[in-house]
Amino acid sequence: MTCTTQQVKLLMKAKQKSTQQQAAAKAGLSVKTARKYLKQPVALEGIQSTPRKYRTRKDPFEMYKEELESFLTKTPSIQANTLLAYLINKAPKIYNEGHLRSLQRWVKRWVAQQGPDKSVIFCQDLKPGKQSQSDWTHMNSLNIEMGGKPFPHLLFHFMLPYSHWEHVTLCYCESLATLTQGYENAVWALGGVLPEHRTDNLSAATQSMGSGREFTLRWKEFTDHYGVQPSRNNPGESHENGSVEKSHHLLKTDIDQQLMLRGSRSFPTLKAYEKWLESLMKRRNQRWQGRLEEELPLLHGLPDRPYHAPIILPVRVNTRSVISILGIAYSVPSRLIHFVLKAYVYPDFIDLYYGQKCIQRMTRSYEKAQINYLHIIDSLIRKPGAFEHYQYQEHLFPQPIFRQTYDCLKAAHPSNGHRHYLGVLHLAKLYGEQKVLMALALLSEKQQLPLPETIKVLIETAPNPDMDVAVSPPTLADYDHLHSFLGEEVLCH
């Protein structure tokens, strides 16, 4: 064993007050080597004071050095065990598994001396009030249970890079709905927004556009509502969203540790789990209260209402069984004519309330009108002459085949073809649209005129085969997700 002059000097000094074993340990020497220098101090003259620059044995990989360097140059990520398997296969009498550690050192030395440059991560000088970040993190690895059963889920994680303030929203998938809901929950809890919000290059907020990706119109509409500029990192460069990425690891580690202290990973209800998460986040945010106070005055104000909050409008049903919501006409059941309803307008749907009861949910339309033939067909049967010049006639062809049926009937009976078509629509209300569709398809195949009487006979005489229907039991997690997304006040009971 070789040692430095400094080690020997430390050994000699320590030996004056300690035993030989203690002095050897303090000097970092074996007892045998320490004994050698204590017995023969003159050996100090031969101590090597500088590292040697020559090998004490022949390089075992010298014979295949060029091949190994060629592999490393072409594919720097190739591992030493892969190269050793290649050498063993090529020269089994020379190499074996015992050469692995030597080859690992050889590869490491080559990388240090001749390897390619690596990507450099540049730490950022974060400024308060500039940016917020968000991303999802999967929680399945923590083995959390709900009512004794596995509870697969995600957390939408929002944070401020400067002050480290965090907020989480429980969700079940990575989608635009959970992105907007999670962001909204966070900024309303925070009390303001920052001018820029950065996300990963996620498909929930971006779409393919040529050779790159662009933000979707829905995501832009959402960020415009909050007066925020959206930004994203480059594809495959998750470190550009590094603050929240690092925070994911710290958060999940903390949750894991707190679950250990709790003594159980099972929660009785979803509400209990959310309350536990809320208390954990409150404790984590208390650590950064000082930095948060620096950032709070720089927040921009929130809009008048949340994006997901409904626009509440009073609407009166006119004599045409139609209401107007934000310039769009919607039909409603004729029994509601002259009633004043309350419309809760959401981005994707509209709920109509009379008193405390939700009486109709409609998909929100961004066209001029949304007329459902089921609401007015009974009146049209009594007043068939109104159909030919009806303002919303084009909305009374629910499927292309209905339009073909109308044209066929008008061609065969120019004077009263519209009456026959209204009879077909009435059958769709009485027997169901799907059965009428099947009858129309059959008559079209046989090239027969689709008169209401013929369709009715086909429907009533058609066999009704028994069907085995498998109904899977509902999961409470799906209901809880829907409940938290819509809010209690808009659920239709």
C-alpha positions in Angstrom: 0.0 0.0 0.0 1.3 3.5 -0.8 0.5 6.5 1.3 1.3 10.1 1.4 3.8 12.0 3.5 1.0 13.7 5.2 -0.5 10.4 6.4 2.8 9.3 7.9 3.2 12.6 9.7 -0.3 12.3 11.1 0.5 8.7 12.2 3.6 9.8 14.0 1.8 12.7 15.8 -1.2 10.5 16.7 1.0 7.7 18.1 2.3 10.1 20.9 -1.1 10.2 22.6 -2.9 7.1 21.2 -2.5 3.4 20.7 -1.0 2.0 17.5 -4.5 0.9 16.3 -6.0 4.3 17.0 -3.2 6.2 15.4 -3.5 4.0 12.2 -7.2 4.7 12.0 -6.7 8.5 12.4 -4.1 8.4 9.6 -6.3 6.3 7.3 -3.8 3.4 7.2 -4.0 -0.2 7.9 -2.5 -1.4 11.2 0.1 -3.5 9.2 1.2 -0.4 7.2 1.3 1.8 10.3 3.5 -0.8 12.1 5.9 -0.7 9.2 6.4 3.0 9.4 6.6 3.1 13.2 9.3 0.5 13.2 11.3 1.9 10.3 10.9 5.8 10.1 13.6 5.8 7.5 11.1 4.4 5.0 9.6 7.9 4.9 12.3 8.7 2.3 10.6 6.3 -0.2 7.1 7.7 0.2 5.5 8.9 -3.0 4.5 12.6 -2.5 2.8 13.0 -5.9 0.4 10.7 -7.8 2.1 8.3 -10.1 1.5 8.7 -13.9 2.2 5.2 -15.0 0.3 1.9 -14.9 1.3 -0.8 -12.5 -0.1 -3.6 -14.7 -1.0 -4.0 -18.4 -4.4 -2.6 -19.6 -6.5 -5.8 -20.0 -8.6 -4.1 -22.7 -5.7 -2.8 -24.8 -6.2 -5.4 -27.5 -9.8 -4.2 -28.2 -9.3 -0.6 -27.3 -10.1 0.7 -30.8 -13.4 -1.3 -31.0 -14.5 -0.2 -27.6 -13.8 3.4 -28.4 -15.7 3.1 -31.6 -18.8 1.8 -29.8 -18.5 4.6 -27.2 -18.1 7.3 -29.9 -21.1 6.1 -31.9 -23.4 5.4 -28.9 -22.1 7.1 -25.7 -24.9 5.7 -23.6 -23.8 2.1 -24.2 -23.2 0.3 -20.9 -20.1 -1.5 -19.7 -21.9 -4.8 -19.1 -23.0 -4.7 -22.8 -19.5 -4.1 -23.9 -18.2 -6.9 -21.7 -20.8 -9.3 -23.1 -19.4 -8.4 -26.6 -15.8 -9.1 -25.4 -16.7 -12.4 -23.7 -18.4 -13.6 -26.9 -15.4 -12.5 -29.0 -12.7 -13.8 -26.7 -14.1 -16.1 -24.1 -10.7 -17.4 -23.0 -9.5 -13.9 -22.1 -12.6 -12.2 -20.6 -15.2 -13.2 -18.0 -17.7 -11.6 -15.7 -14.9 -10.8 -13.3 -13.7 -8.0 -15.7 -16.9 -6.0 -15.2 -15.6 -3.6 -12.5 -12.4 -3.0 -14.4 -14.3 -2.3 -17.7 -16.7 0.1 -15.8 -13.7 2.1 -14.6 -12.2 2.0 -18.1 -15.4 3.3 -19.7 -15.7 6.0 -17.0 -12.1 7.1 -17.6 -12.7 7.3 -21.3 -15.9 9.4 -20.9 -14.0 11.8 -18.6 -11.1 12.2 -21.1 -12.8 11.8 -24.5 -16.5 11.6 -24.1 -19.0 13.9 -25.7 -20.2 17.1 -24.1 -23.4 16.8 -22.1 -26.4 19.1 -21.8 -25.9 21.8 -19.2 -28.8 22.7 -16.8 -28.7 26.4 -16.1 -30.1 27.4 -12.7 -32.4 30.4 -13.0 -32.5 33.5 -11.0 -36.2 33.4 -10.2 -38.0 36.7 -9.7 -41.2 37.2 -7.7 -44.5 37.8 -9.5 -43.4 36.5 -12.9 -44.7 33.0 -13.5 -46.8 30.1 -12.2 -46.3 26.4 -13.3 -48.5 23.3 -13.2 -48.5 19.7 -14.2 -50.1 16.3 -13.2 -48.4 13.7 -11.0 -49.6 10.1 -10.7 -50.2 8.9 -7.1 -50.6 5.1 -7.8 -47.1 4.3 -6.5 -48.1 5.5 -3.0 -50.7 2.7 -2.7 -53.5 4.9 -1.3 -56.8 3.1 -0.7 -60.4 4.3 -0.5 -62.6 2.2 1.7 -60.1 -0.6 1.7 -59.8 -0.7 -2.1 -57.0 0.6 -4.4 -57.6 4.2 -5.4 -55.8 5.1 -8.6 -55.8 8.8 -9.2 -53.6 11.9 -10.0 -53.0 15.2 -8.4 -53.0 18.4 -10.5 -50.1 20.3 -9.0 -49.9 24.1 -9.2 -47.0 26.1 -7.8 -45.2 29.5 -7.8 -41.5 28.9 -8.6 -40.3 31.9 -6.5 -42.3 31.5 -3.3 -42.9 27.7 -3.6 -46.6 28.2 -2.8 -48.5 25.1 -3.9 -52.0 23.9 -4.5 -53.3 20.4 -5.5 -56.6 19.2 -7.0 -57.5 15.6 -7.0 -58.4 14.2 -10.5 -58.5 11.0 -12.5 -57.1 11.9 -16.0 -55.0 14.5 -17.8 -57.5 16.5 -19.7 -58.4 20.1 -20.5 -61.2 19.9 -18.0 -58.9 18.9 -15.1 -56.3 21.4 -16.3 -58.7 24.4 -16.2 -60.4 23.2 -13.0 -57.1 22.7 -11.2 -55.8 26.1 -12.3 -59.0 27.8 -11.3 -59.1 26.2 -7.9 -55.5 27.3 -7.3 -55.7 30.9 -8.3 -59.0 31.5 -6.4 -57.4 30.0 -3.3 -54.3 32.2 -3.9 -56.3 35.3 -4.5 -54.8 36.4 -7.8 -52.9 35.3 -10.9 -49.4 35.8 -12.3 -48.9 37.2 -15.9 -47.6 33.9 -17.3 -48.5 30.3 -16.7 -46.2 27.5 -17.9 -47.3 23.9 -18.6 -45.6 20.9 -20.0 -46.0 20.3 -23.8 -49.3 18.5 -23.0 -52.0 17.4 -25.4 -54.7 18.8 -23.2 -53.7 22.4 -24.0 -51.7 22.0 -27.3 -52.4 20.5 -30.7 -50.2 19.5 -33.6 -49.8 22.3 -36.1 -47.4 21.5 -39.0 -44.0 20.5 -37.6 -44.7 22.0 -34.2 -47.5 22.4 -31.6 -49.8 25.3 -30.9 -52.1 26.1 -28.0 -55.7 25.0 -28.5 -58.5 27.6 -28.9 -60.2 26.4 -25.7 -57.0 26.8 -23.6 -56.4 30.3 -25.1 -60.0 31.2 -24.3 -59.5 30.1 -20.7 -56.2 31.9 -20.2 -57.7 35.0 -21.8 -60.5 34.9 -19.3 -57.8 35.3 -16.6 -55.6 37.7 -18.5 -52.7 35.2 -18.4 -50.1 34.5 -21.1 -49.8 30.7 -21.7 -46.3 29.3 -22.3 -44.9 25.7 -22.6 -41.6 24.0 -22.6 -40.2 22.5 -25.7 -41.2 18.9 -26.6 -39.1 16.4 -24.6 -37.5 19.1 -22.4 -39.4 18.6 -19.1 -36.6 20.3 -17.2 -37.8 23.6 -18.7 -40.8 23.2 -16.4 -38.3 22.3 -13.7 -39.7 24.0 -10.6 -42.9 22.0 -10.6 -41.1 18.8 -11.8 -38.8 18.9 -8.8 -41.7 19.9 -6.5 -43.6 16.7 -7.7 -40.9 14.6 -6.1 -40.7 16.6 -2.9 -44.5 16.6 -2.6 -44.9 12.9 -3.1 -42.1 12.2 -0.7 -43.8 14.3 1.9 -47.2 12.7 1.4 -45.5 9.2 1.6 -43.8 10.2 4.9 -47.0 11.6 6.4 -48.9 8.5 5.5 -46.2 6.5 7.4 -46.9 8.7 10.4 -50.6 8.3 10.0 -50.2 4.6 10.2 -52.6 3.8 7.4 -52.9 4.5 3.6 -56.7 3.9 3.6 -59.3 6.6 3.8 -62.9 6.0 4.5 -64.3 8.6 2.0 -63.0 10.8 -0.7 -63.9 13.9 1.4 -61.7 12.6 4.2 -58.8 12.2 1.8 -59.2 15.7 0.3 -59.4 17.2 3.8 -56.2 15.4 4.8 -54.5 16.7 1.6 -55.7 20.2 2.4 -54.2 20.2 5.9 -50.9 18.8 4.5 -50.7 21.6 1.8 -51.5 24.2 4.4 -48.6 23.0 6.6 -46.2 22.9 3.6 -47.1 26.5 2.5 -46.5 27.9 6.0 -42.8 27.3 5.5 -42.7 29.8 2.6 -44.9 32.5 4.1 -42.1 35.1 4.0 -41.4 34.6 0.3 -45.2 34.5 -0.5 -45.7 37.9 1.2 -43.1 39.3 -1.3 -45.1 37.8 -4.2 -48.7 38.6 -3.1 -48.5 42.4 -3.9 -47.4 41.5 -7.5 -50.4 39.3 -8.2 -52.9 40.5 -10.9 -56.6 40.6 -10.0 -59.0 37.9 -10.6 -61.9 38.3 -13.1 -65.5 39.0 -11.9 -66.3 35.3 -11.9 -64.6 31.9 -12.4 -64.4 30.5 -15.9 -66.4 27.4 -14.8 -69.0 29.4 -12.9 -72.2 29.6 -14.9 -73.7 32.7 -16.3 -77.2 32.8 -14.7 -79.9 34.3 -16.9 -83.7 34.5 -16.6 -85.4 33.3 -19.9 -89.0 33.3 -21.0 -90.4 30.6 -23.2 -92.2 32.2 -26.1 -95.2 30.9 -28.0 -92.9 29.1 -30.4 -91.6 26.9 -27.5 -88.2 28.6 -27.9 -85.9 30.5 -25.6 -83.1 32.8 -26.5 -79.8 32.5 -24.6 -76.9 34.8 -25.5 -78.4 35.2 -29.0 -78.9 31.5 -29.6 -82.3 29.9 -29.9 -83.1 26.7 -28.0 -86.3 24.7 -28.1 -87.9 23.4 -24.9 -91.0 21.2 -24.3 -94.1 23.1 -25.3 -95.6 22.7 -21.8 -93.2 25.4 -20.7 -94.6 28.1 -23.0 -95.0 31.4 -21.1 -92.9 30.1 -18.1 -89.9 32.1 -16.9 -87.0 29.8 -16.3 -83.5 30.3 -15.0 -80.6 29.3 -17.3 -77.2 28.3 -15.9 -74.9 28.6 -18.9 -71.6 26.7 -18.7 -69.0 26.5 -21.4 -70.3 23.1 -22.6 -73.9 22.8 -21.5 -76.9 24.7 -20.2 -79.1 23.7 -17.3 -82.7 25.0 -17.1 -84.2 25.4 -13.7 -87.8 26.1 -12.6 -87.7 26.9 -8.9 -85.1 24.5 -7.4 -85.6 21.7 -10.0 -83.4 21.2 -13.0 -85.9 20.4 -15.7 -83.6 20.2 -18.8 -79.9 20.0 -19.7 -78.9 20.9 -23.2 -75.6 20.9 -25.0 -74.5 24.5 -25.4 -74.6 25.6 -29.1 -72.4 28.2 -30.7 -74.5 28.2 -33.9 -77.7 30.2 -34.5 -80.2 27.7 -33.1 -80.6 24.3 -31.5 -84.1 22.9 -32.1 -85.2 19.5 -31.0 -88.1 18.0 -33.0 -89.3 16.1 -29.9 -90.4 19.4 -28.4 -92.6 20.6 -31.3 -93.7 17.5 -33.4 -97.1 17.2 -31.7 -98.0 20.8 -32.6 -96.7 20.3 -36.1 -98.9 17.2 -36.6 -101.9 19.5 -35.7 -100.6 22.3 -37.9 -98.7 20.6 -40.8 -98.9 23.6 -43.1 -96.5 25.5 -40.9 -93.6 23.0 -41.7 -92.8 24.0 -45.3 -91.9 27.6 -44.4 -90.8 27.0 -40.8 -87.9 29.2 -39.7 -85.9 26.3 -38.2 -87.0 23.6 -40.8 -83.4 22.4 -41.3 -83.1 21.4 -37.6 -86.0 18.9 -38.0 -83.8 16.4 -39.9 -82.0 14.6 -37.1 -80.1 12.3 -39.4 -79.2 12.6 -43.2 -81.6 9.7 -44.0 -84.5 11.8 -42.6 -83.7 14.5 -45.1 -83.6 11.9 -47.9 -87.0 10.6 -46.7 -88.5 14.1 -46.9 -87.2 14.7 -50.4 -88.5 11.3 -51.5 -91.9 11.9 -50.1 -92.1 15.4 -51.6 -91.1 14.0 -55.0 -93.8 11.3 -54.8 -96.5 13.5 -53.2 -95.8 17.2 -54.0 -98.9 18.5 -52.3 -98.8 16.6 -49.0 -95.3 15.0 -48.8 -94.6 17.2 -45.8 -97.5 15.7 -44.0 -96.2 12.2 -44.5 -92.7 13.3 -43.3 -94.2 14.8 -40.1 -95.9 11.4 -39.6 -92.4 9.8 -39.8 -91.0 12.2 -37.2 -94.0 11.5 -35.0 -93.2 7.8 -35.2 -89.6 8.6 -34.2 -91.0 10.2 -31.0 -93.4 7.4 -30.3 -91.2 4.4 -31.0 -87.7 5.8 -30.8 -85.5 7.3 -33.4 -83.3 4.1 -33.8 -86.3 1.9 -34.8 -87.4 4.4 -37.4 -83.9 4.6 -38.7 -83.7 0.9 -39.2 -87.1 0.9 -41.0 -86.1 3.7 -43.3 -82.8 1.9 -44.1 -84.7 -1.3 -45.0 -87.2 0.6 -47.2 -84.4 2.4 -48.9 -82.7 -0.9 -49.6 -85.9 -2.3 -51.1 -86.6 1.0 -52.9 -90.0 1.4 -51.3 -91.7 4.6 -50.5 -91.2 5.4 -46.8 -94.8 6.2 -45.9 -95.6 6.4 -42.1 -98.1 3.5 -42.4 -95.4 1.2 -43.9 -92.8 2.2 -41.3 -95.3 1.6 -38.5 -96.0 -1.9 -39.7 -92.3 -2.7 -40.0 -91.7 -1.5 -36.5 -94.6 -3.3 -34.9 -93.9 -6.6 -36.7 -90.1 -6.5 -36.3 -88.8 -9.3 -34.0 -87.5 -8.2 -30.7 -84.6 -10.6 -29.9 -83.5 -11.2 -26.4 -80.3 -9.4 -25.7 -77.8 -10.2 -23.0 -76.9 -6.9 -21.5 -73.9 -6.8 -19.1 -74.2 -3.9 -16.7 -71.0 -3.2 -14.8 -71.4 -1.8 -11.3 -70.8 1.9 -10.9 -67.7 3.1 -9.1 -68.0 5.7 -6.4 -64.8 7.4 -7.7 -66.5 8.2 -11.0 -69.4 9.8 -9.2 -67.1 11.7 -6.8 -65.2 13.0 -9.8 -68.4 14.2 -11.5 -69.6 15.7 -8.2 -66.4 17.7 -7.7 -66.3 18.8 -11.3 -69.9 20.1 -11.6 -70.4 21.3 -8.1 -73.4 20.5 -5.9 -75.4 23.5 -7.0 -75.7 22.4 -10.6 -76.4 18.7 -10.2 -79.8 17.7 -11.5 -81.7 15.6 -9.0 
